[in-house]
């Protein structure tokens, strides 16, 4: 959906960018698009020479680029210069498509479907929207502006703040959820963690009596799961973003402003600091700590504590430079072995 659009001069001011040519200040853009699909009225993004063929054929009305790559842009296309092009492009997208920042309901705002099931002991502030076939249990509290989508279930005693989005077929139990939290379809919050021990008669289930606490501005991707704590709470810090298909086990504590990418698994009682990034398909062992600002490469296995600010990768994960050196040595040994076999033959 396109809006009225905005001039490049105004967009540059809003996003902290600079126009390469002041003569393009009045050019209007109304949407964002990929380089190979952009047309009139679109703002595109370029930061990698591998996409140079797409850039040469691009028909966008403007392009966001760094000074390093601005010279690659065809002369007829205005350029928004940015130190961090990805951030400027993201800010532009937010300005041009504010409706896409959170899931929207087709149900009238602030109305409750007659097909929803809401316990009489639940307390909903005015302005809460509840779609058909949602179920809200006793002693639940939900703040204004929150949307509970079709098929979602919120069990007894949960607290959900204002302006949240509880997606289709989400289940929430044993949870305290802050403001402006987004739970995408299929998310599971607050179910029992995987807690078992050996007993005289076989495997014993350990009780899970903690909660899940999601602080303000957390977003959890589709079909991800966050288990309730065993004897203390599982916590996800403010503004942390969790991708699709992520498993966060019981007693895990995650700090603020973290990025947890798809198919990551975090085992029980792990502690993740502030501003940590964990790449896709990585595994984090239980009872370890990843320090503030650390970065974990994709497809890594974190078996021990990671220092603050470190960049680790591999299986088991270790400092990235060390990992790269080891891979280079192994590659060299492999080539040597292959060469020896040819000589022997």
C-alpha positions in Angstrom: 0.0 0.0 0.0 1.4 3.4 -1.0 0.8 6.6 0.9 1.1 10.2 -0.3 4.9 9.9 -0.2 7.6 12.2 1.0 10.3 14.3 -0.6 13.9 13.2 -0.6 14.8 16.4 1.3 12.3 15.6 4.1 13.2 11.9 4.1 16.9 12.7 4.4 16.3 15.0 7.3 14.2 12.4 9.1 16.6 9.5 8.6 19.9 11.4 9.1 21.0 11.0 5.5 22.5 13.5 3.0 21.4 14.2 -0.6 24.2 13.7 -3.0 22.6 16.3 -5.3 20.5 19.1 -3.9 18.6 19.3 -7.2 16.8 16.1 -6.3 15.4 17.5 -3.1 11.8 17.7 -4.4 11.7 14.1 -5.8 8.9 12.1 -4.0 9.1 8.5 -3.0 6.2 6.5 -1.6 7.5 3.0 -1.1 10.6 0.9 -0.7 11.6 -1.9 -3.0 14.4 -4.3 -4.1 16.9 -3.1 -6.7 15.6 -5.5 -9.3 12.0 -4.7 -8.8 12.0 -0.9 -8.0 10.2 1.5 -10.2 8.9 5.0 -10.2 8.2 6.3 -6.7 10.3 3.6 -5.1 13.4 3.9 -2.8 15.9 1.1 -3.2 19.1 0.1 -1.3 22.6 -0.7 -2.5 25.6 -1.8 -0.4 27.2 -4.8 -2.2 29.0 -4.9 -5.6 27.6 -8.3 -6.3 24.3 -6.6 -7.1 25.9 -4.2 -9.6 24.0 -5.7 -12.5 20.7 -5.1 -10.8 21.8 -1.5 -10.0 22.7 -0.7 -13.6 19.2 -1.8 -14.7 17.4 -0.2 -11.7 14.5 2.1 -12.3 14.0 3.4 -8.7 13.3 7.0 -8.0 16.1 7.1 -5.5 18.7 4.8 -3.9 20.3 4.7 -0.4 24.0 4.0 -0.5 27.2 4.8 1.4 29.8 7.2 0.0 31.9 4.2 -0.8 29.3 2.9 -3.3 27.6 6.1 -4.4 29.8 6.3 -7.5 28.3 3.0 -8.8 24.8 4.4 -8.9 23.6 5.5 -12.4 23.8 9.3 -12.8 20.1 9.7 -13.4 19.1 8.2 -10.0 19.2 10.4 -6.9 21.3 9.1 -4.0 20.7 9.4 -0.3 24.2 9.1 1.3 24.3 7.4 4.6 27.1 6.2 7.0 24.8 3.2 7.8 22.7 2.6 4.7 20.9 -0.4 6.3 19.7 1.8 9.2 18.6 4.6 6.9 16.7 2.2 4.6 15.0 0.7 7.6 14.0 4.2 8.9 12.7 5.1 5.5 10.6 2.0 5.4 9.1 2.8 8.8 8.2 6.3 7.6 6.7 5.2 4.3 4.9 2.1 5.7 4.0 2.7 9.3 1.1 0.2 9.0 3.6 -2.6 8.5 5.4 -2.2 11.8 3.0 -4.5 13.6 0.3 -7.0 12.6 -3.1 -5.4 11.9 -6.6 -6.7 12.5 -9.5 -6.5 10.0 -11.8 -6.5 13.1 -13.0 -3.1 14.3 -10.6 -1.5 16.8 -11.6 -1.9 20.4 -14.4 -4.4 19.6 -14.8 -7.9 21.0 -16.1 -10.7 18.7 -19.3 -12.4 20.0 -17.5 -15.6 19.0 -14.6 -15.0 21.5 -14.6 -16.7 24.9 -13.8 -14.3 27.7 -14.0 -15.4 31.3 -16.1 -13.0 33.4 -13.2 -12.6 35.8 -10.9 -11.3 33.1 -10.2 -7.6 33.0 -9.8 -5.8 29.7 -9.1 -2.1 29.4 -11.2 -0.1 26.9 -9.7 -0.3 23.4 -8.7 -4.0 23.5 -9.6 -5.9 20.3 -10.5 -9.6 20.5 -11.1 -11.6 17.3 -13.3 -14.6 16.9 -12.4 -17.9 18.6 -9.9 -16.3 20.9 -10.1 -17.6 24.5 -9.2 -15.5 27.6 -9.1 -17.2 31.0 -10.0 -15.9 34.5 -7.9 -13.2 36.2 -6.3 -12.2 33.0 -5.5 -8.5 32.6 -5.0 -6.9 29.1 -4.1 -3.3 28.4 -5.7 -0.9 25.9 -4.6 -1.0 22.3 -3.8 -4.7 22.4 -5.1 -7.0 19.7 -5.8 -10.7 20.5 -6.1 -12.4 17.1 -8.3 -15.4 16.1 -7.6 -18.7 17.9 -5.2 -17.2 20.5 -5.4 -18.6 24.1 -4.5 -16.6 27.2 -4.6 -18.7 30.3 -5.6 -17.8 33.8 -3.6 -15.1 35.7 -1.6 -13.8 32.7 -0.9 -10.1 32.4 -0.5 -8.4 29.0 0.3 -4.7 28.6 -0.8 -2.1 26.2 -0.5 -2.0 22.4 0.5 -5.7 22.2 -0.2 -8.1 19.3 -1.1 -11.7 20.3 -1.1 -13.5 17.0 -3.2 -16.2 15.5 -3.2 -19.5 17.5 -0.7 -18.2 20.1 -0.8 -19.7 23.5 0.2 -17.7 26.6 0.3 -19.1 30.1 2.2 -18.4 33.4 3.4 -15.1 31.8 3.8 -11.4 32.4 4.0 -9.4 29.2 5.0 -5.8 28.9 3.8 -3.0 26.5 4.2 -3.1 22.7 5.1 -6.8 22.6 4.5 -8.7 19.3 3.9 -12.5 19.4 3.6 -13.8 15.8 1.3 -16.7 14.8 1.9 -20.0 16.6 4.1 -18.7 19.4 4.0 -20.7 22.6 4.8 -18.9 25.8 4.9 -20.4 29.3 4.6 -24.1 28.8 6.6 -26.5 31.0 10.3 -26.7 30.3 12.1 -30.0 29.7 13.0 -30.9 33.3 13.6 -34.6 34.2 15.9 -36.5 36.5 16.7 -40.2 37.1 14.7 -41.8 39.9 14.5 -45.3 41.5 11.7 -46.3 39.2 12.8 -44.5 36.1 12.6 -40.9 34.8 11.1 -38.4 37.2 9.5 -35.1 35.9 10.8 -32.1 37.8 8.1 -29.5 38.6 8.1 -26.3 36.6 6.6 -23.5 38.7 8.2 -20.3 37.4 6.9 -17.8 34.9 7.9 -16.1 31.6 8.5 -12.4 31.7 8.7 -10.5 28.4 9.7 -6.9 28.8 8.5 -4.0 26.7 9.0 -4.0 22.9 10.0 -7.7 22.7 9.1 -9.4 19.4 8.8 -13.2 19.0 8.7 -14.8 15.6 6.3 -17.4 14.4 6.3 -20.9 16.0 9.0 -20.0 18.5 8.7 -21.3 22.1 9.7 -19.8 25.4 9.3 -22.2 28.4 8.3 -21.1 31.9 11.0 -21.2 34.6 11.4 -24.3 36.8 12.0 -22.5 40.1 12.8 -19.0 38.9 11.5 -17.0 35.9 12.5 -17.1 32.3 13.1 -13.5 31.2 13.5 -11.8 27.8 14.7 -8.2 28.1 13.4 -5.0 26.7 13.5 -4.6 22.9 15.0 -8.0 22.2 13.9 -9.6 18.9 13.5 -13.3 18.5 13.2 -14.9 15.0 10.9 -17.7 13.9 11.5 -21.3 15.1 13.6 -20.4 18.2 13.6 -22.5 21.4 14.3 -20.7 24.7 14.3 -23.1 27.6 13.4 -22.8 31.3 15.2 -20.3 33.5 17.0 -18.6 30.6 17.6 -14.9 31.1 18.2 -12.8 28.0 19.2 -9.1 28.3 18.0 -6.0 26.4 18.4 -5.4 22.7 19.5 -8.9 21.7 19.0 -10.5 18.3 18.2 -14.2 18.3 18.0 -15.5 14.7 15.9 -18.5 13.4 16.4 -22.0 14.6 18.6 -21.1 17.6 18.2 -23.3 20.6 19.1 -21.9 24.1 19.3 -24.6 26.8 18.0 -24.2 30.3 19.5 -21.6 32.8 21.7 -20.0 30.2 22.3 -16.2 30.7 22.6 -14.0 27.7 23.8 -10.4 28.3 22.8 -7.1 26.8 23.1 -6.5 23.0 24.1 -10.0 22.1 23.6 -11.4 18.6 23.2 -15.1 18.0 23.3 -16.3 14.3 20.8 -18.8 12.9 20.9 -22.5 13.7 23.2 -22.0 16.6 23.0 -23.9 19.9 23.7 -22.5 23.3 24.5 -24.9 26.2 22.7 -24.7 29.5 24.1 -22.9 32.6 26.6 -20.8 30.6 26.9 -17.0 30.2 27.3 -15.0 27.0 28.6 -11.6 27.9 27.3 -8.2 26.9 27.7 -7.3 23.2 29.0 -10.7 22.2 28.4 -12.0 18.6 27.9 -15.7 17.8 28.3 -16.7 14.2 25.6 -18.8 12.5 25.6 -22.6 12.9 27.8 -22.5 16.0 27.7 -24.5 19.2 28.4 -22.5 22.3 29.6 -24.9 25.0 31.4 -22.5 27.4 31.1 -19.0 28.7 31.7 -16.2 26.1 33.4 -13.0 27.3 31.7 -9.6 26.8 32.2 -8.1 23.3 33.7 -11.3 21.9 33.1 -12.7 18.4 32.9 -16.5 18.4 32.0 -19.2 15.9 32.3 -22.8 15.1 31.7 -26.2 16.8 32.6 -25.9 19.6 32.5 -22.1 19.4 35.8 -20.2 20.0 37.1 -16.8 19.0 36.4 -16.1 15.3 40.1 -15.5 14.3 41.1 -18.7 16.0 38.3 -20.6 14.2 39.3 -19.2 10.8 42.9 -20.1 11.4 42.0 -23.7 12.3 39.8 -24.0 9.2 42.6 -22.7 7.0 45.0 -25.3 8.5 42.5 -28.1 8.0 41.9 -27.0 4.5 45.7 -27.0 3.8 46.1 -30.5 5.4 43.3 -31.8 3.2 44.9 -30.5 0.0 48.3 -32.0 1.1 46.7 -35.3 1.7 44.9 -35.3 -1.6 48.2 -34.3 -3.4 50.0 -37.2 -1.7 47.4 -39.7 -2.9 47.8 -38.5 -6.5 51.6 -38.8 -6.2 51.3 -42.3 -4.9 48.9 -43.2 -7.7 
